[in-house]
């Protein structure tokens, strides 16, 4: 008997099996299949595995997934991306942690700064309930990479303060490339309490990294 949970992958836009256990190959009663001959209850050739019932479908999961794709598609054109950011902030659109990291990463890829009202919107969103989940290593890297063209300001410092616990609470080990991207994103930041606290959180991740850091990547 095999048991597993169902988890939605926001990047691949589909459900995947996680936490798989069991799988002894013990045949169980067929569901909707043959009950004799080659398969099913009395046959010797049919094997089926029980699985844990999937969680109730949450429409918000699909909404956040579609929003992530919307961000990625809009980032193919600077004007479309600007319009989308402006629309998100003015309409106070609900974004989750993956959406925030993707949005910031695309901002960095386009070498864009962000207006104050968008920065304020992102900071406020990070403190909302739908963003309470921990960042994965990829989200840490992507979010910090996207800060590269942001100038020091009160709004940016507040955004850094909202990102710091996300870095601290990340349970995954950051690769050397992820660390390089994160450090690169902080290049325009001035000296402030918020910057120092974020760097302190990132320093602990550097110490946990078992890969050799490439000096060229760090200084890129």
Order of alpha helices (4+ residues) and beta strands (2+ residues): beta-beta-alpha-alpha-alpha-alpha-alpha-alpha-alpha-alpha-alpha
